[in-house]
Amino acid sequence: MPSSSVIVAYIPVLHEGYRRFFLRHSNTKDLYIFGEDLIKSYEQLVKDIRGLKPELIQSAIASWNLFEKVHILDEQTIQELKKNNISLIISDDDVNTELIKKYFPHHPVQTDTIFLRWDKKNSIKPMQISPDIEISESVIDKKMIEQAIEQGKHSPDWWRRIGAIAVKNGTIILKTNNTYVPSDQIANDEGDPRSNFSKGINLESSLAIHAEARLIAEAAKQGLALQDAEIYCDTFPCPPCAKQLAYAGISKLYYRNGYAVLDGERILKSQGVRIIFVKP
């Protein structure tokens, strides 16, 4: 029988995060990894093309010599664990949470918040922008942000009004705000499907075009190059808009409100974009 606590994990591939996760719980002697039948009971895991067969993961981890035994978690091993009041260590992952709720509702559970993969919760979780982001108290930057905010007031979306401006050599070359398409009144006529979802969920279910995406489209239509432009947004862009801005060649992104979701911040940084918080 395993030790007084065990790690239970879905592991599609091995990377440094998993090794650190294991080392953080080095006093744990046994690891249980999701077996094939268990994986097939989760639709999102079946679609994970990266996933190696559990037996391959089992062999690889065993070679690290971090555990006395690496088990495959299946119906039999689940029943064995259920017979004992054993403490389970899991990562803060949607499938682990569902597993505990279904099979181990009365077991003591320790949840580790280490990031291991993009699960459902991580994909929509608001994240603070990294502390290495620059902070500006420049009067000029504050005025530019205020202009972005003023531009946002032109949006027909009474719930969320966002403005964005593009600046080159200290001169504003373009201003945009979020709006509905193909008509700015279409949401008033038909209703907005976005209202059926909470913030950060189903971003694509909307009749609107975001201010940043519209800015890039307008720049393309007008033949304006955004290479080395500075973009001022009153709110940090969503992941799709962040990607578009990053690959449009902008040099700086200024923002005042909001948070990063998914990989928006990482993509911007990967393209050399300086992210600057404008202090009110």
Wavefront OBJ file of the C-alpha trace (Angstrom):
o trace
v 0.000 0.000 0.000
v 1.272 3.519 -0.792
v 2.500 6.038 1.747
v 0.254 8.382 3.782
v -0.012 10.776 0.839
v 0.149 10.239 -2.909
v 0.275 12.448 -5.984
v -2.515 12.025 -8.514
v -1.956 13.655 -11.916
v -2.915 13.777 -15.553
v 0.404 13.868 -17.419
v 0.159 13.993 -21.244
v 3.829 14.919 -21.720
v 6.840 15.488 -19.492
v 8.428 18.889 -18.976
v 10.299 20.805 -16.293
v 7.088 21.876 -14.581
v 6.211 18.309 -13.680
v 9.685 17.643 -12.302
v 9.385 20.716 -10.075
v 5.910 19.629 -9.009
v 7.271 16.265 -7.910
v 10.252 17.791 -6.104
v 7.945 20.127 -4.188
v 6.415 16.997 -2.688
v 9.576 14.934 -2.365
v 8.309 13.175 0.767
v 5.632 11.477 -1.330
v 6.618 7.963 -2.310
v 3.855 7.099 -4.790
v 2.561 8.713 -7.973
v -0.692 7.811 -9.704
v -1.053 8.928 -13.339
v -4.268 8.880 -15.358
v -4.719 5.625 -17.246
v -6.124 5.235 -20.770
v -9.704 4.462 -19.698
v -9.760 7.417 -17.327
v -8.421 9.754 -20.001
v -11.153 8.630 -22.408
v -13.815 9.743 -19.924
v -12.760 13.389 -20.448
v -13.583 14.772 -23.895
v -10.970 17.542 -23.704
v -8.226 15.024 -22.894
v -9.129 12.733 -25.787
v -8.517 15.712 -28.100
v -5.051 16.329 -26.637
v -2.892 15.165 -29.537
v 0.278 15.573 -27.457
v -0.726 12.835 -25.065
v 1.689 9.944 -24.769
v 0.432 6.559 -23.650
v 0.326 6.417 -19.845
v 2.669 3.416 -19.846
v 5.349 5.472 -21.618
v 4.946 8.284 -19.094
v 5.062 5.717 -16.303
v 8.365 4.262 -17.529
v 9.940 7.653 -18.083
v 9.063 8.980 -14.632
v 10.157 5.749 -12.982
v 13.604 6.284 -14.517
v 13.890 9.593 -12.604
v 13.963 7.629 -9.336
v 11.796 10.191 -7.543
v 9.142 7.709 -6.416
v 9.152 4.223 -4.967
v 6.397 3.325 -7.392
v 4.541 4.953 -10.296
v 1.026 3.559 -10.696
v -1.520 3.743 -13.509
v -4.760 5.190 -12.151
v -7.615 2.994 -13.333
v -10.812 1.583 -11.846
v -8.909 -0.957 -9.758
v -6.367 1.464 -8.297
v -9.123 4.028 -7.675
v -11.003 1.470 -5.593
v -7.821 0.616 -3.693
v -7.240 4.272 -2.843
v -10.879 4.764 -1.836
v -10.595 2.045 0.792
v -7.986 4.081 2.640
v -8.208 7.568 4.073
v -5.122 8.588 2.184
v -4.210 12.208 1.452
v -4.187 13.107 -2.245
v -1.914 15.749 -3.736
v -3.145 17.239 -7.018
v -2.366 20.218 -9.210
v -5.044 22.900 -9.513
v -6.417 21.459 -12.720
v -10.010 21.051 -13.925
v -9.758 17.302 -14.553
v -8.191 16.665 -11.152
v -10.965 18.663 -9.501
v -13.590 16.604 -11.328
v -11.801 13.379 -10.408
v -11.803 14.255 -6.705
v -15.453 15.261 -6.787
v -16.448 12.024 -8.506
v -14.289 9.436 -6.756
v -12.773 10.939 -3.607
v -15.250 13.452 -2.146
v -14.329 12.596 1.461
v -10.562 12.253 1.110
v -8.162 14.894 2.410
v -6.790 16.769 -0.601
v -3.838 19.115 -0.989
v -4.035 21.309 -4.090
v -0.840 22.718 -5.585
v -1.266 25.860 -7.720
v 1.796 25.172 -9.897
v 1.123 25.768 -13.609
v 1.459 22.571 -15.644
v -0.820 23.005 -18.674
v -3.563 25.134 -20.194
v -6.647 23.558 -18.707
v -10.110 25.161 -18.808
v -9.569 27.233 -15.674
v -6.141 28.517 -16.702
v -7.415 29.383 -20.164
v -9.861 31.978 -18.835
v -8.275 32.953 -15.517
v -7.403 36.653 -15.144
v -3.690 37.055 -14.475
v -1.854 40.045 -13.119
v 0.653 41.501 -15.537
v 4.220 40.526 -14.557
v 5.963 42.813 -12.058
v 8.724 43.633 -14.549
v 6.287 45.738 -16.576
v 7.393 49.350 -16.839
v 5.380 52.086 -15.119
v 4.948 55.536 -16.629
v 3.855 58.695 -14.865
v 4.588 60.839 -17.912
v 2.129 63.670 -18.506
v 2.168 62.909 -22.227
v 1.383 59.228 -21.667
v -1.451 60.132 -19.326
v -2.908 62.493 -21.950
v -2.679 59.797 -24.603
v -4.455 57.293 -22.364
v -7.142 59.874 -21.655
v -7.638 60.272 -25.386
v -8.004 56.503 -25.728
v -10.624 56.583 -22.974
v -12.457 59.439 -24.708
v -12.387 57.487 -27.968
v -13.936 54.535 -26.171
v -16.987 56.662 -25.349
v -17.942 56.487 -29.031
v -18.582 52.736 -28.681
v -22.235 51.642 -29.013
v -21.548 48.893 -26.463
v -22.906 50.464 -23.282
v -21.500 47.606 -21.193
v -17.873 47.771 -22.295
v -16.425 50.810 -24.043
v -12.808 50.496 -25.125
v -10.668 52.898 -27.109
v -7.259 52.510 -28.733
v -4.965 54.986 -30.449
v -1.824 54.545 -32.520
v 0.992 57.056 -32.185
v 4.109 57.616 -34.287
v 6.743 60.241 -33.555
v 4.468 61.794 -30.959
v 1.586 62.196 -33.418
v -1.697 60.277 -33.307
v -2.145 58.504 -36.633
v -5.301 56.518 -35.858
v -8.082 56.271 -33.270
v -10.590 53.447 -32.916
v -13.077 51.999 -30.459
v -14.900 48.715 -30.150
v -18.121 48.534 -32.123
v -20.642 46.059 -33.482
v -20.484 44.727 -37.041
v -21.791 44.831 -39.661
v -23.977 47.531 -38.097
v -23.203 49.368 -34.876
v -26.848 48.913 -33.850
v -27.169 45.208 -34.618
v -26.909 44.214 -30.939
v -29.836 46.496 -30.145
v -31.866 44.774 -32.849
v -30.938 41.151 -32.219
v -29.342 41.129 -28.770
v -25.682 40.374 -28.084
v -24.723 36.676 -27.675
v -21.764 37.852 -25.580
v -24.151 38.669 -22.731
v -24.797 34.940 -22.266
v -21.256 34.387 -20.983
v -19.149 35.642 -18.094
v -16.093 37.829 -18.575
v -13.221 35.920 -20.170
v -15.381 33.003 -21.385
v -16.241 32.324 -25.045
v -14.532 35.474 -26.286
v -15.432 34.613 -29.874
v -19.191 34.641 -29.165
v -19.692 38.296 -29.933
v -21.053 40.600 -32.615
v -18.341 43.139 -31.822
v -14.935 43.947 -33.219
v -12.461 45.003 -30.546
v -10.815 48.397 -30.644
v -7.327 46.952 -31.197
v -8.416 44.604 -33.995
v -10.325 47.420 -35.624
v -7.263 49.667 -35.357
v -5.129 47.128 -37.212
v -7.826 46.637 -39.872
v -8.247 50.389 -40.354
v -4.474 50.849 -40.598
v -4.325 48.183 -43.317
v -7.226 49.770 -45.212
v -5.635 53.208 -45.065
v -2.145 51.964 -45.893
v -0.726 53.035 -42.528
v 2.247 50.999 -41.314
v 2.125 50.158 -37.603
v 5.775 49.103 -37.559
v 7.364 50.790 -34.494
v 4.088 52.510 -33.590
v 3.082 53.010 -29.962
v -0.392 51.831 -29.002
v -2.384 53.295 -26.109
v -5.293 51.216 -24.776
v -7.282 52.057 -21.694
v -7.616 48.295 -21.059
v -5.029 45.528 -21.602
v -5.926 43.701 -24.850
v -7.507 40.275 -25.008
v -5.333 37.371 -26.298
v -6.407 37.577 -29.982
v -5.887 41.355 -30.062
v -2.555 41.052 -28.238
v -1.363 38.597 -30.901
v -2.414 40.907 -33.728
v -0.693 43.888 -32.128
v 2.471 41.882 -31.463
v 2.779 40.767 -35.077
v 1.824 44.173 -36.469
v 5.280 45.342 -35.388
v 4.359 47.817 -32.660
v 7.157 48.836 -30.308
v 5.232 49.756 -27.153
v 1.861 49.019 -25.595
v 0.554 51.436 -22.974
v -2.438 50.495 -20.830
v -4.170 51.625 -17.631
v -6.653 48.925 -16.646
v -7.269 45.217 -16.982
v -5.365 41.981 -16.772
v -3.740 39.438 -19.048
v -5.579 36.285 -20.112
v -4.032 33.181 -21.641
v -0.765 34.071 -23.439
v -1.330 37.693 -24.473
v 1.494 39.134 -22.383
v 3.930 36.390 -23.388
v 3.242 36.867 -27.111
v 3.744 40.629 -26.911
v 7.046 40.204 -25.098
v 8.193 37.530 -27.543
v 7.977 40.120 -30.324
v 9.941 42.715 -28.388
v 6.960 44.854 -27.417
v 7.536 46.939 -24.299
v 4.479 46.849 -22.058
v 3.993 49.992 -20.018
v 1.417 50.632 -17.319
v 0.349 54.281 -17.240
v -0.244 55.245 -13.643
v -3.426 57.298 -13.123
l 1 2 3 4 5 6 7 8 9 10 11 12 13 14 15 16 17 18 19 20 21 22 23 24 25 26 27 28 29 30 31 32 33 34 35 36 37 38 39 40 41 42 43 44 45 46 47 48 49 50 51 52 53 54 55 56 57 58 59 60 61 62 63 64 65 66 67 68 69 70 71 72 73 74 75 76 77 78 79 80 81 82 83 84 85 86 87 88 89 90 91 92 93 94 95 96 97 98 99 100 101 102 103 104 105 106 107 108 109 110 111 112 113 114 115 116 117 118 119 120 121 122 123 124 125 126 127 128 129 130 131 132 133 134 135 136 137 138 139 140 141 142 143 144 145 146 147 148 149 150 151 152 153 154 155 156 157 158 159 160 161 162 163 164 165 166 167 168 169 170 171 172 173 174 175 176 177 178 179 180 181 182 183 184 185 186 187 188 189 190 191 192 193 194 195 196 197 198 199 200 201 202 203 204 205 206 207 208 209 210 211 212 213 214 215 216 217 218 219 220 221 222 223 224 225 226 227 228 229 230 231 232 233 234 235 236 237 238 239 240 241 242 243 244 245 246 247 248 249 250 251 252 253 254 255 256 257 258 259 260 261 262 263 264 265 266 267 268 269 270 271 272 273 274 275 276 277 278 279 280
